[in-house]
Amino acid sequence: MVKLTINGQQHEVTADPDTPLLYVLRDELALNGAKFGCGLGQCGACTVMVDGKAVFSCVTPILLLEGRQVTTVEGLGTHDNPGPMQRAFIAEQAAQCGYCIAGMMMRAQALLQDNPAVSDADIRAALQPNLCRCGTHMRILRAVRRAARLMQTADAGSASKNQ
Amino acid sequence: MIPRTIAASLLATAIVVAAYLALAWQPAVDPITPPDRASFDPALVRQGEKLAALGNCNVCHTAPGGKIFAGGRALTTPFGTIYSTNITPDPEIGMGAWSEAAFRRSMREGVDRAGRHLYPAFPYDHFTLVTAEDDEALYAFLMTREPVRTAIPANQLPFPYNMRILLAGWKLLFLQRGPYHPDQAQSEEWNRGAYLVEGLAHCGACHTPRNGLGAEKTRERFAGGESEGWTAYALNAQSPAPVPWDADQLYDYLRNGWQAVHGVPRGPMAAVIDDLGSADDADLRAIATYLASMIGEPAPQRRRQGDAALAQARRGTEGASTTGSIDLMRQRAATEPDNENGLGAKVYRSACAECHERGRPLPFGGLRLALSTAIEGPNPRNIINVVLAGLPAAPGGEPSPMMPGFSGALSDEQLTALLAYLRARFSDKPQWTDIAKEVRDAGTGARPVIAYPSHGIGAAPADVRERMSPW
């Protein structure tokens, strides 16, 4: 039994402690935002935050995560009340197929939570581990810049309730 | 009236100062109009290109994400930060106004065209061995590059290190001028290797420890040094590689960027290997021959340890495709309960073993850690760097070794336990004493972890390369 704190909620999961977090999120907890891409920590589709830092959930066994705060894209806001990162991605229509987007948002969230006043070069460098195959890179960059503006204003909304 | 002794000592001081100034003063070499590119012999330019690759000029003289040879890369030294110079033919910022004589003087004496002493971050203590012919080819290559005008940040060096005039004294103490004198007792190939390794390739700049004034300790040649937070392993009899290196393995590693029983380069060495892709085979053979002679024939005990490491790695491979690996772990858990049931073992099994024991061959599979030089190394820094930052993919989508970084996923406590476990399980050497502090320093940035992209793979095994075609 491993105790996990995900989006502020406690879970006791029965999966083997060696199990990668991604499988637990998707198969046991029905948190399907994080996606399986490569399974090797090379594409970023599975990115979530652990204690505010972006990690690849596909290569992170849950035994590492007891006592730590896991945040998934579901923790950034809800359908009815999306957080600033989600609002920015919607406003910029940054998704085409959308498979990479949850991971993109989580890595960008980790970046901006640490420092919302980032440069364009910082954003590009930070998002380097995350791949998008449709080619909406420019929209993704615009969305992250928009989210940075939102997060620097009082408009931060409900986004960081779990951090 | 001033007493005679004081007058005499003042006079003596004045003489010494004057002598030093005379020694330190270097004339400017007259500027030239940048030569027409067509005036250089294309064969000479090609020769210079190969030499520039052996010298890794681009690694220091290119800023991250910047134009090649345009300089501006921050080089952190114990004395402060030095920004590399622009060596494109731009006449104002770069070397456009440099004559060949000015270039040769910089290589041999560490003085720029205007007569300023250069910091030995530019390894003229090695380049002084480069022949006039090779300097000519390098000059032809660099002067036919695209001129780039970029602002280079000012060096951040506190007093007295910002006083270039002091470098004349440094040179007096530490600069042994060339040329290279061949050792007649050795083969031509060995001498070629020595000329390159000690000269243009400046391997000792990282692999030899430095003294308090930043000069290489000549008596501890190739005893291991460091570069940008990465440990450069010893390339002499103290080489910590589990399997003793021989010339064929060294050639393999330098030519292909990976070696089946040694692994892949990372950190600054990945950038070095990237460049060697364009070097001549014969030169790489020569370098391997010379370095193998520096490492020397392994003692019988060293060879036995190497065989044991190989056997341990093979055992892992046999068990990899079945549950054999888990059985092995259970066996070990029974015999070494403290190490095998601890947090470090759990982290290794769940986060590392999947790639490092799966049996997928190098360069894309993980190295058996029984073969890891890093685990035998003098400190855990390189493993910390690799575990935290991973092996970032080579630029441009080129196939390359890879590993995800675990920064963020592993807590300091987990990483510390993992490192202690790896050392205890895979090395006979005593436990590292300072793991927790090393981990903390990497986490807080007290020791910055500078990740280098992986080098591209020119010669992966056939069965791996086949997977590069579309599915």
HADDOCK unambig.tbl for C-alpha pairs under 7 A between the chains (distance, minus, plus):
assign (segid A and resid 18 and name CA) (segid B and resid 350 and name CA) 4.70 0.50 0.50
assign (segid A and resid 41 and name CA) (segid B and resid 404 and name CA) 5.09 0.50 0.50
assign (segid A and resid 42 and name CA) (segid B and resid 404 and name CA) 6.35 0.50 0.50
assign (segid A and resid 50 and name CA) (segid B and resid 408 and name CA) 6.43 0.50 0.50
assign (segid A and resid 50 and name CA) (segid B and resid 409 and name CA) 6.64 0.50 0.50
assign (segid A and resid 53 and name CA) (segid B and resid 408 and name CA) 5.27 0.50 0.50
assign (segid A and resid 54 and name CA) (segid B and resid 408 and name CA) 6.49 0.50 0.50
assign (segid A and resid 55 and name CA) (segid B and resid 408 and name CA) 5.93 0.50 0.50
assign (segid A and resid 55 and name CA) (segid B and resid 409 and name CA) 5.80 0.50 0.50
assign (segid A and resid 59 and name CA) (segid B and resid 351 and name CA) 6.60 0.50 0.50
assign (segid A and resid 60 and name CA) (segid B and resid 351 and name CA) 6.52 0.50 0.50
assign (segid A and resid 60 and name CA) (segid B and resid 409 and name CA) 6.45 0.50 0.50
assign (segid A and resid 61 and name CA) (segid B and resid 350 and name CA) 5.97 0.50 0.50
assign (segid A and resid 61 and name CA) (segid B and resid 351 and name CA) 6.22 0.50 0.50
assign (segid A and resid 64 and name CA) (segid B and resid 410 and name CA) 6.57 0.50 0.50
